[in-house]
């Protein structure tokens, strides 16, 4: 496969603007989007691995009620931690969280570090989770690439080759790194995941309502109704939608431009 070039600066700006415009209108209001606490972000990211949002929501609140901090989790009995995790499944995850909490308490004063190298030294924190913590908790310009994000980037910018190949995954990481803005990093990365989870889904593409419709390499033909407002009509951040679709006052992390 001939490797596709990375998006041009103009394409990057267009993608960011369209994505954020869509997210500020249609993004879901989820509890982990209303916090910048690194521990809360970590818990949500680990729970969301291979698990649907609707199943995570009640367990997220229960977990943080029982273990409100890394220190509280570190002190907990391992069997109790595993029991609290049920029935989310993939039961190596609570053990990893427990291990991360103990290491954070023993080495970093009960806090998660903010730099990529140290985060990646924790067993159970990979490149995606490290990027999520850095961008969502610390506001750093850090790229992410999970299954939803990879699908969006592959369909919009590549559209040929094997999306599951290792070389393609590395190429999509480079796309994510090129696209992530200096400002509005929190909203941008959340928007990427939301677009893949609700519009550009694994079981089908809702091209007619996709904000990338007009320039996506995988879109199903032209669609006038997919046009988005010009830059001057871009809504301001601060209004998201609850997971069930009801408007809610969501918090945004950075009141900045989409560049």
C-alpha positions, 0 to 999 in steps of 0.5 A: 500500500502506498502510504497516503500523505498527511492532511495539509494545514488547510485540511487540518483546520477544516477538519478541526472546525467541522468536528468541533462545530458538530460536537458543540451541538451534538456531543454527549454529556458524560460525567467524565467530561465534567472533570479534569481529575486525572484519577477520574479520567483514568477510571473512565478510560479503563472502564470504557475499554471494550465496554459500552457507555450505558454499562459504564455509567452506573459503575463509574459512579459506584466506583468513585463513591467507594474509591474516591481517590488513588489513595483510597483505591491503593488501600483497598483489598484486592478481592473487594476491588474485583468484586466492586468491578463486577459485572463489567467483565474483562477482569484484568482491568480492576487489577491494573487500576489497583496496581496503578493506584499503589504505584502512584501512592508509593512513588508519586505522592498519590498522583498521576504524573502528567508526562508521557514517558512516566505514564507509559511506565505504568503497567496497564497504561498504553499510548491511548490511555496516556494520551487521554490522561494528558489531554483530558486531565492536563490539557496537553496537546496529546493525540489519541487513537482508539478503535473509534478514532482509527475508524474515523481517520481511516474513512475520512483521510485514507479509505484504502488498504487494511485498516487493521494492519500494524503499518496502517495503525502507525500511519493513523497515529501520525494523522491523529498527531497532526490533527490534534489542535493546540487549543480545545484539545479536550473537546477535540479528542472527545469529539473524535470518539463521539463521532466514531461512536455515534455517526461513523460507527463500525456497523454502518456510516451515517453519512447523511448527518456526518460533519465530514460528509463533503470531503470524506474519502469514504462518503456515499456520494454528495449530500446537500443537507450535510453542509455545516454553517460557515465559521461565523456561525460556529456555536460556542462551547459549553452545551453538550447532550446527555448520553440519552440525547437530552440537552444538558449543560456540559462543561468544556475544558478550554475556551479557545479557538479551534486551530 
